[in-house]
Amino acid sequence: MLLNQLFKPTDENYQLLKEFNETLKEVVIKNYQQSKELYYNTKKMLADSGSSLQFEGVECKIFLGKNKQYSNSNPFKEKIQK
């Protein structure tokens, strides 16, 4: 299939592109939420353990680096609703 056929502005192609964009938005939002949750869960775990964990008798120090700032609202969701 030639590229110009694939990207012809047909109703079917428009619908496929629209569905792809919706799926992509869902994936981006889910990844953002999971990243935020993982960051705060790790931060809490490190605070509870004093930044030092034991794995099979080996002490491991974990540093998150700079404090990451996640907004209380989801910036991707705000853009989608517009």
C-alpha positions as YAML, in Angstrom:
chain: A
units: angstrom
residues:
- id: 1
  name: MET
  ca: [0.00, 0.00, 0.00]
- id: 2
  name: LEU
  ca: [1.36, 3.38, -0.94]
- id: 3
  name: LEU
  ca: [1.69, 6.01, 1.77]
- id: 4
  name: ASN
  ca: [-0.54, 8.45, -0.09]
- id: 5
  name: GLN
  ca: [-3.29, 5.80, -0.11]
- id: 6
  name: LEU
  ca: [-2.86, 5.17, 3.59]
- id: 7
  name: PHE
  ca: [-3.16, 8.85, 4.47]
- id: 8
  name: LYS
  ca: [-5.96, 9.74, 2.07]
- id: 9
  name: PRO
  ca: [-8.54, 11.85, 3.87]
- id: 10
  name: THR
  ca: [-11.34, 9.29, 3.80]
- id: 11
  name: ASP
  ca: [-14.01, 8.82, 6.45]
- id: 12
  name: GLU
  ca: [-12.55, 5.44, 7.35]
- id: 13
  name: ASN
  ca: [-9.01, 6.81, 7.73]
- id: 14
  name: TYR
  ca: [-10.31, 9.75, 9.73]
- id: 15
  name: GLN
  ca: [-12.16, 7.37, 12.08]
- id: 16
  name: LEU
  ca: [-9.06, 5.17, 12.47]
- id: 17
  name: LEU
  ca: [-6.92, 8.20, 13.26]
- id: 18
  name: LYS
  ca: [-9.50, 9.46, 15.75]
- id: 19
  name: GLU
  ca: [-9.58, 6.06, 17.51]
- id: 20
  name: PHE
  ca: [-5.78, 5.94, 17.56]
- id: 21
  name: ASN
  ca: [-5.61, 9.41, 19.13]
- id: 22
  name: GLU
  ca: [-8.13, 8.43, 21.81]
- id: 23
  name: THR
  ca: [-6.16, 5.29, 22.64]
- id: 24
  name: LEU
  ca: [-2.92, 7.27, 22.74]
- id: 25
  name: LYS
  ca: [-4.48, 9.81, 25.14]
- id: 26
  name: GLU
  ca: [-5.63, 6.99, 27.43]
- id: 27
  name: VAL
  ca: [-2.13, 5.46, 27.46]
- id: 28
  name: VAL
  ca: [-0.46, 8.82, 28.18]
- id: 29
  name: ILE
  ca: [-2.87, 9.54, 31.05]
- id: 30
  name: LYS
  ca: [-2.43, 6.04, 32.49]
- id: 31
  name: ASN
  ca: [1.37, 6.29, 32.30]
- id: 32
  name: TYR
  ca: [1.31, 9.72, 33.95]
- id: 33
  name: GLN
  ca: [-0.88, 8.43, 36.79]
- id: 34
  name: GLN
  ca: [1.27, 5.33, 37.28]
- id: 35
  name: SER
  ca: [4.46, 7.40, 37.26]
- id: 36
  name: LYS
  ca: [3.02, 9.77, 39.85]
- id: 37
  name: GLU
  ca: [1.83, 6.88, 42.03]
- id: 38
  name: LEU
  ca: [5.17, 5.05, 41.76]
- id: 39
  name: TYR
  ca: [7.12, 8.19, 42.64]
- id: 40
  name: TYR
  ca: [5.07, 8.95, 45.76]
- id: 41
  name: ASN
  ca: [4.97, 5.31, 46.88]
- id: 42
  name: THR
  ca: [8.76, 5.08, 46.51]
- id: 43
  name: LYS
  ca: [9.22, 8.38, 48.33]
- id: 44
  name: LYS
  ca: [7.02, 7.15, 51.22]
- id: 45
  name: MET
  ca: [8.81, 3.79, 51.35]
- id: 46
  name: LEU
  ca: [12.19, 5.53, 51.51]
- id: 47
  name: ALA
  ca: [10.98, 7.90, 54.23]
- id: 48
  name: ASP
  ca: [9.73, 4.91, 56.23]
- id: 49
  name: SER
  ca: [12.99, 2.98, 55.79]
- id: 50
  name: GLY
  ca: [15.46, 5.87, 56.13]
- id: 51
  name: SER
  ca: [16.56, 5.61, 52.46]
- id: 52
  name: SER
  ca: [18.24, 2.29, 53.17]
- id: 53
  name: LEU
  ca: [16.83, -1.09, 52.17]
- id: 54
  name: GLN
  ca: [18.12, -4.62, 52.67]
- id: 55
  name: PHE
  ca: [18.06, -7.06, 49.75]
- id: 56
  name: GLU
  ca: [19.31, -10.54, 50.67]
- id: 57
  name: GLY
  ca: [21.59, -9.11, 53.35]
- id: 58
  name: VAL
  ca: [22.99, -6.34, 51.15]
- id: 59
  name: GLU
  ca: [22.25, -2.78, 52.21]
- id: 60
  name: CYS
  ca: [21.11, -0.59, 49.32]
- id: 61
  name: LYS
  ca: [20.85, 3.18, 49.41]
- id: 62
  name: ILE
  ca: [18.26, 4.69, 47.11]
- id: 63
  name: PHE
  ca: [18.12, 8.33, 46.10]
- id: 64
  name: LEU
  ca: [15.27, 9.86, 44.13]
- id: 65
  name: GLY
  ca: [17.24, 12.96, 43.22]
- id: 66
  name: LYS
  ca: [15.43, 16.26, 42.96]
- id: 67
  name: ASN
  ca: [11.92, 16.47, 44.33]
- id: 68
  name: LYS
  ca: [9.64, 15.92, 41.40]
- id: 69
  name: GLN
  ca: [6.57, 18.12, 41.43]
- id: 70
  name: TYR
  ca: [3.38, 16.51, 40.20]
- id: 71
  name: SER
  ca: [0.44, 18.84, 39.98]
- id: 72
  name: ASN
  ca: [-2.70, 17.90, 41.88]
- id: 73
  name: SER
  ca: [-4.62, 17.93, 38.62]
- id: 74
  name: ASN
  ca: [-3.71, 15.86, 35.60]
- id: 75
  name: PRO
  ca: [-2.35, 18.24, 32.93]
- id: 76
  name: PHE
  ca: [-3.17, 15.75, 30.17]
- id: 77
  name: LYS
  ca: [-6.79, 15.50, 31.24]
- id: 78
  name: GLU
  ca: [-7.19, 19.28, 31.14]
- id: 79
  name: LYS
  ca: [-5.92, 19.38, 27.55]
- id: 80
  name: ILE
  ca: [-8.22, 16.56, 26.47]
- id: 81
  name: GLN
  ca: [-11.34, 18.28, 27.77]
- id: 82
  name: LYS
  ca: [-10.62, 21.44, 25.76]
...
